[in-house]
Amino acid sequence: MYRKRFDGMNCSIARALDEVGEWWTLLIVRECTQGMSRFDEFQSELGIARNVLTARLERLIELGILERYPLEERANTFGYRLTEKGDELYPVLVALMQWGDRWLAPKGKPPVTLVDDATGQPVKAMSVEGKAGKALSFRDVRFAPGPGATSATRTVIDDRNRRVLGESDGEPAKKGRSR
């Protein structure tokens, strides 16, 4: 069965899912953030079939999320590490982990706590914040056309703002609206 591709959609979320939306992909990235670098480590830790792992590693290299490098301690053997593009997936993993901790942890007990190495303090929960630092939900954020917006994207933005924020014809709804 073939999976639908989203690379033709004018949506950054859809395009990102084309690259990292398959579950093994994010689990491999997670293992890299935990210090894994060798094929046998990924295979052993994840329990993933060798052919599937090979395909995922090759795809992650092709996408520029991982890079292959020679392992000094093992002749003719390569390791895998995150590129800058791959490193920037870390907040995505943390947000997904925090969501899973809140909603899916057995008996509400998360298996891991992230702690700032320098201070020993727990890492703050990921959130979308305004300039003043106030946490914002999707109901507090207005979409605006970006430099890559097409006319279809502008229509989607206008429809979204109308449905979520109660705007009409690009005019903001009055403050204090009920939700």
trRosetta pair geometry for C-beta under 8 A, 3 or more apart (Angstrom, degrees):
i j d omega theta_ij theta_ji phi_ij phi_ji
3 22 7.9 -120 -38 -81 175 105
5 8 7.1 78 111 2 96 91
5 18 5.9 54 -157 -124 72 117
6 9 4.8 -35 -174 16 81 122
6 11 7.2 -63 172 65 117 105
6 14 3.6 -136 169 168 137 99
6 15 6.0 -137 111 -73 100 39
6 17 6.0 40 33 71 149 103
6 18 4.8 -143 52 -56 90 107
7 15 5.9 76 -116 -120 53 83
7 18 5.2 96 -58 -124 80 174
9 14 4.2 -8 74 91 141 155
9 15 6.8 -150 69 -49 89 78
10 148 7.0 -168 -159 136 102 102
10 149 7.5 103 159 -133 132 40
10 150 5.4 -115 -94 10 172 116
10 152 6.7 125 36 81 139 109
10 153 5.0 -93 116 -67 134 116
11 14 4.0 66 83 12 112 111
11 15 6.6 170 87 -10 58 84
12 15 5.7 -56 -142 41 33 109
12 16 6.1 37 157 -23 67 106
13 16 5.8 -55 -147 36 28 111
13 17 6.4 29 153 -19 63 106
14 17 5.7 -54 -149 35 31 112
14 18 6.8 41 149 -27 62 98
15 18 5.5 -43 -157 22 37 118
15 19 7.2 24 151 -9 62 102
16 19 6.0 -65 -160 41 37 104
16 20 6.1 -31 167 36 75 103
16 21 7.4 111 116 -50 63 93
17 20 6.9 -83 -123 64 28 63
17 21 3.4 46 -168 -62 73 133
18 21 6.6 28 -39 9 15 119
19 25 7.6 166 141 180 55 158
19 63 5.2 130 -146 -149 109 148
19 65 7.1 145 167 -46 116 132
20 25 4.9 -159 -145 122 57 135
20 26 5.8 83 175 -66 99 86
20 29 7.3 2 -140 -19 119 147
20 65 7.3 134 -80 -100 105 158
20 89 6.6 177 -119 -123 162 135
20 92 7.7 63 116 119 153 158
21 25 7.3 40 47 45 25 139
22 25 4.8 91 70 -8 83 111
22 56 7.5 -140 99 -115 129 107
23 26 6.3 -60 -155 39 41 100
23 27 6.2 36 153 -16 72 111
24 27 5.5 -64 -148 44 35 112
24 28 6.1 39 155 -24 71 104
24 46 7.2 82 -139 178 86 148
24 48 6.0 94 -132 -118 121 140
24 52 6.5 -143 -101 152 170 112
24 53 7.5 -135 -179 -94 135 57
24 56 5.0 -98 118 -97 123 156
25 28 6.0 -56 -153 32 27 109
25 29 6.6 24 151 -14 62 106
25 56 6.0 -153 -83 -157 65 111
25 59 7.5 -72 -100 95 109 122
25 60 6.6 160 -139 -77 88 106
25 65 8.0 40 -170 91 104 165
26 29 5.4 -50 -146 39 38 114
26 30 6.2 48 150 -26 66 100
26 89 7.5 -151 -124 169 79 133
26 92 7.8 -108 -128 117 117 114
26 93 6.6 166 -170 -96 101 91
26 96 7.4 -1 177 56 148 169
27 30 5.3 -44 -146 32 35 118
27 31 6.6 39 152 -20 63 99
27 46 5.7 109 138 -118 128 123
27 48 8.0 154 97 -55 134 131
28 31 5.7 -50 -151 33 33 112
28 32 6.7 38 148 -21 63 101
28 42 6.0 22 -125 -143 86 128
28 46 7.3 -24 -77 -59 66 155
28 53 7.7 144 -93 -139 124 79
28 56 5.8 169 -31 135 153 128
28 57 7.0 -159 -157 -80 153 70
28 60 6.5 -122 103 -48 141 157
28 66 7.7 -54 136 -55 120 141
29 32 5.6 -51 -154 32 36 115
29 33 6.7 32 150 -16 66 102
29 60 7.7 -175 -66 -131 87 138
29 65 6.9 -61 -91 162 112 124
29 82 6.9 73 -143 -94 80 115
29 86 6.2 -158 -128 -162 103 96
29 89 5.3 -42 -179 99 151 145
29 93 6.6 -149 111 -67 112 131
30 33 5.8 -59 -154 37 34 108
30 34 6.5 22 150 -11 66 110
30 93 5.7 158 -91 -141 84 137
31 34 5.5 -64 -149 44 35 108
31 36 4.0 -32 161 43 97 140
31 41 7.2 157 174 125 127 101
31 42 5.6 127 108 -110 163 78
31 45 5.9 136 -118 87 127 146
31 46 6.8 -73 -54 -49 142 109
32 35 7.9 128 -176 -4 29 8
32 36 6.1 -83 -81 66 35 81
32 37 7.1 77 -124 -88 73 60
32 66 7.1 -148 -82 -105 153 105
32 80 6.9 -86 -97 114 113 94
32 81 6.4 134 -153 -141 115 42
32 82 4.9 125 142 -41 142 99
32 86 6.8 -24 99 159 158 132
33 82 7.3 34 -66 -29 70 145
33 90 6.0 134 -107 -110 138 96
33 93 6.6 -175 8 74 160 166
36 41 4.4 -171 -149 125 101 130
36 42 5.9 126 151 -69 136 69
36 45 6.4 -94 -93 10 151 154
37 41 6.9 49 46 43 42 144
37 71 7.7 139 119 -91 119 110
37 79 3.9 13 151 -168 110 114
37 80 5.7 180 -163 54 60 56
37 81 5.9 -6 -124 -69 107 80
38 41 4.5 94 63 2 85 105
38 42 7.2 -155 94 -5 45 83
38 71 7.0 24 -93 -73 103 149
38 77 7.4 6 -133 163 107 118
38 79 5.6 -54 -77 -113 63 79
38 80 7.6 157 -86 17 17 84
39 42 5.9 -58 -153 36 31 109
39 43 6.1 27 154 -18 67 111
39 53 6.8 118 -157 136 85 130
39 54 7.9 25 -141 -84 124 71
39 57 7.2 -43 -106 -54 90 164
39 78 7.8 62 -28 75 107 79
39 80 7.5 93 -63 -9 65 117
40 43 5.6 -53 -140 40 32 113
40 44 6.0 31 160 -18 66 110
41 44 6.0 -58 -142 40 26 107
41 45 6.0 16 164 -12 64 114
42 45 6.2 -64 -140 43 23 103
42 46 5.8 -6 173 7 64 120
42 48 6.9 -34 143 40 88 125
42 53 5.8 142 114 -150 120 129
42 57 7.6 137 71 -70 169 118
42 80 7.7 5 -38 44 138 134
43 46 6.7 -67 -131 50 16 92
43 47 7.8 75 172 -89 49 12
43 48 6.0 -106 -125 61 54 82
43 50 6.1 14 -120 -92 134 70
43 53 5.5 -75 -85 -33 85 171
44 47 7.7 11 -179 -65 22 50
46 53 7.4 143 69 -92 134 114
48 52 5.3 -118 174 86 99 116
48 53 4.7 118 108 -62 121 100
48 56 7.7 -45 168 18 153 142
49 52 4.4 81 65 10 93 108
49 53 6.8 -166 87 -8 45 87
50 53 5.7 -57 -145 39 30 111
50 54 6.2 33 156 -22 65 105
51 54 5.7 -49 -145 34 31 114
51 55 6.5 31 155 -17 63 105
52 55 5.8 -56 -151 38 31 110
52 56 6.3 27 153 -17 66 108
53 56 5.7 -57 -143 39 31 108
53 57 6.1 29 159 -18 67 107
54 57 6.0 -56 -145 37 26 108
54 58 6.3 25 157 -17 62 109
55 58 5.9 -58 -149 38 28 111
55 59 6.3 27 155 -19 64 109
56 59 5.7 -55 -146 38 31 111
56 60 6.3 31 155 -19 66 106
57 60 5.7 -55 -146 37 31 110
57 61 6.5 32 154 -19 64 104
57 66 6.6 -71 -154 78 68 155
57 68 7.9 77 164 -77 110 105
57 80 6.0 -102 -145 -91 112 155
58 61 5.7 -54 -151 35 31 111
58 62 6.2 35 151 -21 65 107
59 62 5.4 -52 -146 37 33 116
59 63 6.3 26 156 -14 66 108
60 63 5.8 -56 -142 42 30 107
60 65 4.5 -80 -165 69 83 110
60 66 4.1 44 128 12 113 113
60 80 7.7 61 92 -169 130 132
60 86 7.5 57 -178 -94 109 122
61 64 7.7 41 177 -69 31 26
61 65 7.7 -88 -66 52 21 69
61 66 5.2 -58 -74 81 62 90
61 67 6.6 100 -127 -111 85 33
61 68 5.9 -3 -108 -24 136 98
61 80 7.7 -100 -69 -130 101 107
63 85 7.7 -143 132 119 84 145
64 83 5.7 -73 169 56 69 160
64 85 5.0 62 121 30 96 153
64 86 7.9 -151 129 -34 56 87
65 82 6.9 -45 164 -138 65 73
65 83 6.2 -160 -171 33 15 103
65 85 5.4 -97 -100 104 53 107
65 86 4.1 104 -177 -80 66 94
65 89 7.1 30 -149 -22 112 138
66 80 4.9 2 -177 -174 129 105
66 81 6.7 144 -153 74 77 26
66 82 6.2 -57 -103 -100 62 40
66 83 6.6 -171 -111 -12 9 89
66 86 5.8 79 -68 -73 52 152
67 80 7.2 160 78 -150 35 59
67 81 6.0 -24 59 64 83 77
67 82 7.9 39 15 140 81 9
67 83 5.3 95 -25 -67 104 97
68 78 4.7 8 -175 172 103 139
68 79 7.3 151 -156 77 56 38
68 80 5.9 -31 -100 -96 61 71
69 78 6.4 142 70 -158 28 84
69 79 5.5 -26 66 62 84 88
69 80 7.7 154 20 -93 76 23
69 81 6.4 -6 10 13 122 111
70 77 7.4 102 -157 77 63 47
70 78 5.9 -60 -99 -104 41 69
70 79 7.7 41 136 15 9 82
71 74 4.5 16 96 44 123 95
71 77 4.7 -33 41 96 121 96
71 78 6.3 167 -13 -131 88 14
71 79 4.8 103 -71 -30 97 101
74 77 3.6 -18 114 41 118 138
81 86 7.9 163 140 77 51 150
82 85 8.0 -144 180 73 83 57
82 86 3.2 -145 -154 105 89 126
82 87 5.0 128 131 -56 128 65
82 89 7.7 -133 -142 35 131 107
83 86 4.8 101 43 9 62 102
83 87 7.1 -112 101 -6 35 88
84 87 5.5 -47 -145 32 33 116
84 88 6.6 34 155 -21 62 104
85 88 6.0 -58 -157 31 29 111
85 89 7.7 38 144 -27 57 96
86 89 5.8 -44 -166 13 43 115
87 90 6.1 -20 180 -16 51 113
88 91 7.4 -28 -177 20 53 98
89 92 4.9 -55 -166 38 63 121
89 93 6.2 65 138 -24 83 99
90 93 5.6 -54 -150 35 36 111
90 94 6.3 34 155 -18 68 104
91 94 5.4 -52 -143 38 37 112
91 95 6.1 39 157 -20 68 103
91 126 6.4 130 -170 -117 89 134
92 95 5.9 -53 -147 36 29 110
92 96 6.3 27 153 -16 63 109
93 96 5.7 -58 -147 40 30 110
93 97 6.1 32 154 -21 66 107
94 97 5.6 -53 -145 37 31 113
94 98 6.2 29 156 -19 65 106
94 114 6.7 -1 -133 -37 107 169
94 123 7.1 -84 -158 128 133 150
94 126 5.7 130 111 -45 101 129
95 98 5.8 -54 -145 37 29 109
95 99 6.4 32 154 -19 63 105
95 126 4.1 -84 -93 76 84 159
96 99 5.7 -52 -148 35 31 112
96 100 6.3 30 153 -16 64 108
97 100 5.6 -58 -149 40 30 111
97 101 6.2 35 152 -24 66 104
97 112 7.5 -46 -173 70 131 114
97 114 7.7 94 105 -32 143 124
98 101 5.4 -46 -144 33 33 115
98 102 6.4 32 156 -18 63 104
98 125 5.5 139 -166 -140 147 81
98 126 5.7 169 32 20 151 97
99 102 5.9 -58 -152 36 30 109
99 103 6.1 -15 166 17 66 115
99 104 7.9 40 125 6 67 106
100 103 6.6 -76 -130 55 24 83
100 104 4.6 -47 -159 47 67 121
100 105 6.8 100 140 -51 70 76
100 110 8.0 106 105 -120 80 98
101 104 7.5 -21 -44 53 10 75
101 105 5.0 23 -149 -41 46 126
101 110 3.7 3 -137 -95 106 126
102 105 7.5 85 3 3 10 106
105 108 5.7 68 87 -145 106 17
105 109 5.6 -155 150 64 119 33
105 110 4.6 -80 -103 -79 151 53
105 111 7.1 -164 -133 -18 104 70
106 109 6.4 -34 84 49 68 89
110 113 6.6 110 94 -71 121 67
113 122 5.9 -65 176 -118 110 104
114 122 6.8 89 80 -160 61 68
114 123 4.0 -23 106 13 110 129
115 120 6.0 -8 173 -159 120 37
115 121 6.7 161 -156 83 77 23
115 122 5.7 -53 -101 -97 68 44
115 123 6.7 -131 -90 -25 16 80
116 119 4.5 17 95 42 124 96
116 120 6.8 -43 74 13 78 15
116 121 5.1 4 33 58 115 77
116 122 7.6 45 -2 109 83 6
116 123 6.0 133 -49 -80 77 70
117 120 7.9 22 -162 -67 19 48
127 135 4.4 -46 165 -126 146 104
127 136 7.7 133 159 35 97 56
128 135 7.0 91 68 -159 55 63
128 136 4.9 -72 105 65 98 92
128 137 7.7 127 58 -98 116 17
128 141 6.9 -35 137 -57 143 140
129 133 5.4 -14 -178 -148 133 32
129 134 6.3 146 -154 70 80 33
129 135 5.7 -49 -95 -94 77 43
129 136 6.3 145 -119 3 22 92
130 133 7.1 -44 71 22 69 18
130 134 4.9 0 36 55 110 90
130 136 5.5 99 -39 -45 87 124
130 140 7.6 -87 -51 140 115 124
136 140 4.0 -131 -155 85 91 128
136 141 5.5 98 147 -53 132 95
137 140 5.3 97 50 5 63 101
137 141 7.7 -139 98 -4 36 94
138 141 5.9 -65 -146 38 38 108
138 164 6.6 -83 137 -158 94 143
139 164 6.1 -146 -113 176 58 97
139 165 7.3 148 -163 -87 58 65
139 179 5.9 31 -168 -119 155 138
142 161 5.7 42 -148 -120 83 114
142 165 6.0 18 -98 -59 86 162
142 167 7.6 71 -128 -35 113 145
142 172 7.3 -61 -90 -101 147 103
143 157 4.5 -139 114 -142 120 90
143 160 5.5 33 19 87 141 131
143 161 5.8 -130 43 -59 89 98
144 157 7.0 89 -123 -169 11 141
145 149 3.6 -83 -159 13 95 169
145 153 6.6 111 -125 113 89 107
145 154 5.3 -6 -85 -97 127 86
145 157 5.9 -134 -67 9 71 168
146 149 5.3 134 52 -36 57 95
148 153 7.7 66 113 6 70 173
149 153 4.2 -141 -152 93 75 131
149 154 5.5 90 160 -58 122 79
149 157 7.1 -18 -136 -21 134 140
150 153 4.7 104 45 4 68 101
150 154 7.2 -124 97 -5 40 85
151 154 5.5 -48 -150 32 36 115
151 155 6.7 40 149 -21 63 101
152 155 5.6 -51 -154 32 35 114
152 156 6.6 37 148 -19 65 103
153 156 5.5 -51 -150 35 36 113
153 157 6.3 39 150 -21 67 104
154 157 5.5 -50 -147 35 33 114
154 158 6.3 33 154 -18 65 104
155 158 5.8 -53 -146 37 30 110
155 159 6.2 29 155 -17 65 108
156 159 5.8 -58 -147 40 28 110
156 160 6.1 29 155 -21 65 109
157 160 5.8 -55 -145 37 27 111
157 161 6.3 23 159 -16 64 108
158 161 6.0 -57 -146 38 27 107
158 162 6.3 29 155 -20 63 109
158 167 7.9 -114 -159 98 61 118
158 170 6.5 -49 -121 -70 101 76
159 162 5.7 -57 -149 36 29 113
159 163 6.2 21 158 -13 66 110
160 163 6.0 -61 -145 41 28 105
160 164 5.8 0 168 4 68 117
161 164 6.4 -64 -127 51 24 93
161 165 5.0 -28 -169 34 66 121
161 167 4.5 -16 138 39 101 133
161 170 7.7 52 90 -113 146 42
162 165 7.3 -39 -79 57 9 78
162 166 7.1 17 -166 -149 42 11
162 167 5.2 -92 -89 71 52 72
162 168 6.1 74 -123 -89 101 49
165 172 6.9 -63 148 -140 128 72
165 173 5.9 -173 147 10 77 112
165 177 8.0 112 -178 51 55 152
166 173 3.7 31 95 -62 106 153
166 177 5.4 -163 35 -163 156 166
167 170 6.6 5 160 -142 125 8
167 171 6.0 172 -161 76 87 45
167 172 5.6 -48 -103 -113 105 32
167 173 5.6 -113 -75 -30 51 81
168 171 6.0 -16 69 51 65 97
168 173 7.8 82 -2 -77 79 79
173 177 5.0 16 128 -51 131 146
174 177 6.2 127 75 -58 69 90
